Amino acid sequence: METIKLTQFSHGGGCGCKIAPAVLEEMLSGMPPGIVPAELLVGTDNADDAAVYRVNDHQAVVATTDFFTPIVDDPYDFGRIAATNALSDVYAMGGEPIMALAVVGMPLDKLPREVIGRILEGGASVCRDAAIPVAGGHSIDVLEPIYGLVGLGLVHPLQVKTNAGAQVGDTLLLTKPLGIGVLSAALKKGLLDEAGYEEMIAWTTLLNRVGARLAKMGAVHAVTDVTGFGLAGHLLEVCRASELRAEISIEATPFIERAAAFARGGTATGASARNWSSYGGSVTLADEVADWQRVLLTDPQTSGGLLIACDPAAVDEVRQLVMEVQNTEAHIIGRLIEGPAGISVSA
């Protein structure tokens, strides 16, 4: 098992292998209108994190699926990261996970059975941490390793947090620093040391469980998680869904220190460039914003943090809750204002 490098089988790892936003939008544009029952509280309208279906006056089901190719070589860590990332969508909607189904695609002629088993063990360990079962799933024989989960959760219908509820004057907070994509690129190049790898694993296996607590706060107006489209891409989804403009400060935006150093040296993912090409026209950068900082704004985050829009009066309460539940800091990065949907980035 020690000689198997999972990343050698994948052309793009983690959320960096997501289809670029502009390409995805073009692909979906031709879809015929589907059935939209009154019980479907959240569907495909605003590129939200998960679907939400009302069961009764007190319960709604949150349903999502997320899977990708390896971002790391260690099979157990790959399973943990993929499972954490998948459950994040449930938390981002304000839901509490109740169970998961495994999505497994493996090149059986290339990977030993024990390696595949370790991937599944890693995912199951995260589900145990989230206090839910892996209740089933589906597996196929494919050319590249693929693993993830279907995540199911419950939320009160009146407490669903979408990306469309943000309000003028809301403060924007981010619960994890940026740079996972850059670290994964450095890992593939053999540049990431053991301490850097451990930091990468620590962030990507940290469950965004605070989302279920944020759902109960009326002053929290919108929540999304930051994944493959980068901070700028997912913030832009909030702006478009809420018909607002965001102002963020590059200096206030948290970066993983090692990732920032690699980015200054020119390390980046191909997905970062694809992201910028897809939505860069809606992002205005101040002249003082450096190229390496733009790279981190568009850097694909695998199992990234929550992006929260809340009433300024509730900022201290939100930050305290994040620290209490996850032992991490929620950074104030900007605010939402009236204006055409888009993002202005200052130094």
C-alpha positions in Angstrom: 0.0 0.0 0.0 2.9 2.3 0.7 3.9 2.4 -3.0 0.4 3.3 -4.3 0.0 7.0 -5.1 -3.6 7.7 -5.6 -3.1 11.1 -7.3 -1.2 9.5 -10.2 -4.6 8.1 -11.4 -6.4 11.4 -11.5 -6.1 14.4 -13.9 -7.5 16.7 -11.2 -8.0 16.1 -7.5 -10.6 17.0 -5.0 -13.0 19.8 -5.8 -10.4 21.0 -8.4 -11.9 18.4 -10.8 -15.3 20.2 -10.8 -16.5 21.4 -14.2 -15.8 25.1 -14.6 -18.7 27.4 -13.7 -19.2 28.8 -17.2 -19.1 25.3 -18.8 -21.5 23.9 -16.2 -23.9 26.8 -16.8 -23.8 26.2 -20.6 -24.4 22.4 -20.1 -27.4 23.0 -17.8 -28.9 25.8 -19.9 -30.5 23.3 -22.3 -32.3 21.2 -19.6 -36.0 21.2 -20.0 -38.1 22.5 -17.1 -38.8 19.8 -14.6 -41.5 19.1 -12.0 -41.3 21.7 -9.1 -43.7 20.6 -6.4 -44.6 23.1 -3.6 -42.8 20.9 -1.2 -39.5 21.5 -3.0 -38.1 24.4 -1.0 -34.7 24.5 -2.6 -34.0 23.1 -6.1 -31.7 24.2 -9.0 -32.7 27.8 -9.3 -29.8 29.5 -7.5 -26.9 26.9 -7.6 -27.4 26.2 -3.9 -25.5 23.6 -1.9 -28.2 21.0 -1.6 -31.9 20.3 -2.4 -34.4 20.7 0.4 -37.8 19.0 0.4 -40.5 19.8 3.0 -42.0 16.6 4.6 -44.3 18.4 7.1 -44.5 21.6 9.0 -41.6 20.7 11.2 -39.2 18.7 9.0 -37.5 19.1 5.7 -35.1 16.7 4.1 -31.7 18.0 2.9 -30.3 15.9 0.1 -26.9 16.3 -1.6 -24.2 14.3 -3.4 -20.5 15.0 -3.7 -17.6 12.9 -5.0 -14.3 13.5 -6.6 -10.9 12.0 -7.6 -8.0 11.8 -5.1 -6.5 15.0 -3.8 -4.0 13.1 -1.6 -2.1 9.8 -2.0 -3.1 8.2 1.4 -6.3 6.2 0.9 -7.6 6.7 4.4 -7.1 10.5 4.3 -8.7 10.6 0.8 -11.8 8.9 2.2 -11.9 11.3 5.2 -11.6 14.4 3.1 -14.2 13.3 0.6 -16.7 12.4 3.3 -16.2 15.7 5.2 -16.6 17.6 2.0 -19.9 15.8 1.1 -21.5 16.4 4.5 -20.6 20.1 4.3 -23.4 20.7 1.9 -25.9 19.4 4.5 -24.5 21.7 7.2 -24.4 24.6 4.8 -28.2 24.4 4.4 -28.6 24.4 8.2 -29.3 20.7 8.3 -28.2 18.0 10.7 -27.0 14.9 8.9 -28.9 11.7 9.5 -27.3 9.2 7.1 -25.1 8.8 4.1 -24.8 6.5 1.1 -21.3 5.8 -0.4 -20.5 6.6 -4.0 -17.6 4.5 -5.1 -15.8 4.2 -8.5 -12.5 2.3 -8.5 -10.1 1.0 -11.2 -10.1 -2.6 -9.9 -7.3 -3.7 -12.1 -5.0 -1.0 -10.7 -5.8 -0.6 -7.0 -5.4 -3.4 -4.5 -8.6 -4.3 -2.5 -7.0 -3.2 0.7 -6.3 0.3 -0.6 -10.0 0.6 -1.7 -11.0 -0.7 1.8 -8.9 2.0 3.5 -10.7 4.7 1.4 -14.0 3.4 2.6 -12.8 3.2 6.2 -11.7 6.8 6.0 -15.1 7.9 4.9 -16.9 5.8 7.5 -14.7 7.3 10.3 -16.0 10.8 9.4 -19.6 9.6 9.4 -19.1 8.1 12.8 -17.7 11.5 13.9 -20.9 13.1 12.5 -22.9 10.4 14.4 -24.5 9.0 11.2 -24.4 5.6 9.5 -23.2 4.8 6.0 -26.5 3.0 5.2 -25.6 1.8 1.7 -24.3 3.1 -1.6 -23.3 2.1 -5.1 -20.0 1.0 -6.7 -18.6 0.7 -10.2 -15.4 -0.2 -12.0 -13.9 2.9 -13.6 -10.6 4.3 -15.0 -10.0 6.8 -12.1 -10.6 6.4 -8.4 -13.8 8.3 -7.4 -15.2 8.4 -3.9 -17.8 10.5 -2.1 -21.2 10.4 -0.4 -24.9 11.1 -0.8 -25.6 13.1 2.3 -29.1 13.2 3.8 -30.1 15.5 6.7 -33.1 17.2 8.4 -33.8 20.8 9.0 -36.9 22.8 10.1 -38.5 24.3 7.0 -38.4 27.8 8.4 -34.7 27.5 9.3 -33.2 26.5 5.9 -30.2 28.7 5.1 -29.9 29.3 1.3 -27.6 31.5 -0.7 -30.5 33.8 -1.6 -31.4 35.2 1.7 -28.5 37.8 2.2 -29.5 41.4 2.9 -28.1 44.8 2.4 -25.6 45.6 5.1 -24.9 42.0 6.0 -21.4 41.2 7.3 -19.5 38.4 5.5 -17.6 35.9 7.5 -15.5 32.9 6.5 -14.8 30.0 8.8 -11.7 28.4 7.1 -8.7 30.0 5.5 -8.1 29.6 1.7 -5.4 27.7 0.0 -6.2 24.0 -0.1 -6.0 23.9 -3.9 -2.5 25.4 -3.9 -1.4 23.0 -1.2 -2.7 20.1 -3.3 -0.7 21.4 -6.3 2.4 21.6 -4.1 1.8 18.1 -2.9 1.7 16.8 -6.4 5.0 18.5 -7.2 6.6 17.0 -4.1 7.0 20.4 -2.5 4.7 20.0 0.5 6.5 18.9 3.7 5.0 16.8 6.5 3.9 19.7 8.6 2.2 21.3 5.6 0.4 18.0 4.8 -0.8 17.7 8.3 -2.2 21.2 8.2 -3.9 20.4 4.9 -5.5 17.3 6.4 -6.6 19.2 9.6 -8.6 21.8 7.6 -10.1 19.4 5.0 -11.3 16.9 7.7 -12.9 19.6 9.9 -16.7 19.1 9.7 -18.7 22.3 9.2 -21.0 21.2 11.9 -21.6 24.7 13.1 -24.0 25.1 10.2 -26.7 23.2 12.0 -26.5 25.7 14.9 -26.4 28.7 12.6 -29.8 27.6 11.2 -31.4 28.5 14.5 -30.2 32.1 14.3 -32.6 34.5 12.6 -29.9 37.1 12.2 -27.9 34.7 9.9 -29.5 35.4 6.5 -27.4 33.2 4.1 -24.9 30.5 4.3 -22.9 28.5 1.6 -19.8 26.5 1.7 -16.7 27.4 -0.3 -15.5 24.5 -2.5 -14.5 24.0 -6.1 -15.4 27.5 -7.5 -13.3 29.3 -4.9 -14.3 32.0 -2.5 -15.0 34.5 -5.4 -17.1 31.9 -7.3 -19.3 30.9 -4.3 -19.6 34.5 -3.1 -20.7 35.5 -6.5 -23.5 32.9 -6.3 -24.7 34.5 -3.1 -24.6 37.9 -4.8 -26.6 36.7 -7.8 -29.2 34.8 -5.8 -29.6 37.7 -3.4 -29.3 40.5 -6.0 -26.6 42.3 -4.1 -23.0 43.3 -4.5 -20.1 42.2 -2.2 -17.2 44.3 -1.0 -14.4 42.3 0.5 -10.9 43.1 1.7 -8.0 41.0 0.5 -6.1 41.8 3.7 -8.9 40.6 5.9 -9.4 37.4 3.9 -7.6 34.5 5.7 -5.0 32.5 3.8 -3.2 29.4 4.9 0.3 30.7 5.4 2.1 27.9 3.5 -0.4 28.2 0.6 0.2 32.0 0.4 4.0 31.3 0.2 3.5 28.7 -2.6 1.2 31.1 -4.5 3.7 33.9 -4.3 6.2 31.5 -5.9 3.8 30.6 -8.8 2.1 27.4 -7.6 -1.5 27.2 -8.6 -4.1 24.8 -9.9 -5.5 24.7 -13.4 -8.9 25.0 -11.9 -8.1 28.4 -10.5 -7.4 29.8 -14.0 -10.6 28.1 -15.3 -12.6 29.7 -12.4 -11.3 33.2 -13.2 -12.0 32.7 -16.9 -15.6 31.8 -16.0 -16.5 34.6 -13.7 -13.7 37.1 -13.6 -15.8 39.6 -15.5 -18.0 40.0 -12.5 -15.1 40.6 -10.1 -13.4 44.0 -9.8 -9.9 44.0 -8.3 -8.2 47.0 -6.8 -4.8 47.7 -8.4 -3.1 46.8 -5.2 -4.4 43.2 -5.3 -1.5 41.0 -6.5 -1.8 38.1 -8.9 -1.0 35.5 -6.2 -3.9 36.9 -4.1 -6.2 36.6 -7.1 -5.1 33.0 -7.4 -6.1 32.3 -3.8 -9.5 34.0 -4.3 -10.3 31.6 -7.1 -8.4 28.6 -5.6 -10.7 25.5 -5.5 -11.3 24.6 -1.9 -11.8 20.9 -1.1 -13.9 20.8 2.1 -13.6 24.5 2.5 -15.3 26.6 5.2 -18.7 28.2 5.5 -19.3 31.7 4.0 -21.9 33.4 6.3 -23.9 36.6 5.7 -25.4 37.9 8.9 -26.7 41.1 10.5 -23.7 43.1 11.8 -25.3 43.1 15.3 -25.0 39.3 15.4 -21.3 39.1 14.3 -19.9 38.5 17.8 -22.5 35.8 18.5 -21.7 34.0 15.3 -18.0 34.2 15.8 -18.4 32.9 19.4 -20.5 30.0 18.2 -18.0 29.0 15.5 -15.2 29.0 18.1 -17.4 27.0 20.5 -18.5 24.3 18.0 -15.4 24.0 15.8 -12.6 25.7 17.8 -11.8 27.9 14.8 -12.1 31.6 14.1 -14.7 33.1 11.8 -13.0 35.9 9.9 -14.8 39.1 8.9 -14.0 39.6 5.2 -16.4 42.2 4.0 -20.1 43.2 3.6 -23.0 43.2 1.1 -24.3 46.4 -0.4 -26.9 47.5 -3.0 -25.7 47.3 -6.6 -25.4 44.9 -9.6 -24.5 41.4 -8.6 -20.7 41.2 -8.4 -17.7 41.5 -6.2 -15.3 44.4 -5.5 -12.0 43.4 -3.9 -10.0 46.1 -2.1 -6.5 45.8 -0.7 
